[in-house]
Amino acid sequence: MRFSLFAHMERVDNSRTHSELYDEFIKLCQIADEGGMCTVWTGEHHGMDFTIAPNPFISLVDIANKTKNIRLGTGTVIAPFWHPIKLAGEAAMTDLITGGRIELGIARGAYMYEYERLMPGLDAWQAGQRMRETVPAIKQLWEGDYAHEGEFYSFPSASSSPKPLQENGPPIWLAARDPNTHEFAIENDCHVQVTPLWQGMEEIEQLMSNFKQAKASSGKGDKAQIMLLQHGYVGNDQADVDEAVKCINRFYCYFGSWFQNKRSVSQGLLDELSEDEMQAMEMYSPDKLLNNMPIGVASDVTERIKIYEQMGYDEFSLWIDSSMSFEQKRGSLERFINDVMPHFS
């Protein structure tokens, strides 16, 4: 099993400046690189201080210049916000600049807040259809001299300029949940990234089942891999773990509120949630998060991820966004690298 880091600048209040957050983000990426993680993933979001990442390609180029070996993944670009020619070209340019270190993660997007502002009228279904049209078009544009006539995009013969450094272009990873998206990924020679969030082992098993069934029905998924993206925390002791799970609980309460898109936003920040409001969100309770995620001391986290490895997951990506302090994130990441990763080959 491989291990990677999933990270962004993030804040739920204005107590930290954007400049401070970026410095801390880069330091976490450097720790992951020095610790032997395979990839750092960073995504795309707009107008939200909860996840500050307007263009992952810019961040990845900077990370490339400040690290040595780690691969650089978009986790993920939001397909409907990109014209296929633009996405193919920018991904290829980033691959060229970084010496062929790019992994291209693509998703339909999740937040109606962003849809309303960037593409009014867009819904999740249409966003998914745009993703399905974009992915094969990118591959054809990397080959070049490709004309497209589709439901959402139409253009005469075009090529990606420049071409990617990696042969056949960067590996593409699709964010997938339902069986149809798994099948689409396999049919289009893509890898799969799944994010079970807070719902526990049953969902993690179901997502793996979707992947295996898609490979079996396609007959062409021998090279396809699957990455599990999930929050985790490696604590010094139980008191440290208890404090960390409170932070992850707060993160999910804000995540759920952003997703519902009903709360006021000012200067990129959601109106503050009260303790009573967060306690009322029982699905994100600390006890449930502790039970359903790899959160604990090193032996607890190792035991949980061993189960994922036995299921067949190829990569575990540690989602470090959590509303906690940089010191907590750094300590957990270092313990993950030093005390968890050595137990896996």
Secondary structure, DSSP 8 states (H G I E B T S, - for coil): -EEEEE--B--SSSSS-HHHHHHHHHHHHHHHHHTT-SEEEE--B-S-TTSBBS-HHHHHHHHHHH-SS-EEEEEEEEGGGS-HHHHHHHHHHHHHHTTS-EEEEEE----HHHHHHHSTT--HHHHHHHHHHHHHHHHHHHH--EEEE-SS-EEEEE--SS--SSTTSS-EEEE--SHHHHHHHHHTT-EEEE--TTS-HHHHHHHHHHHHHHHHHHS--TT--EEEEEE-EE-SSHHHHHHHHHHHHHHHHHHHHHHHT-S-EETTEE----HHHHHH-GGG-HHHHHHHSSEESHHHHHHHHHHHHHHT-SEEEEE--SS--HHHHHHHHHHIIIIIGGG--
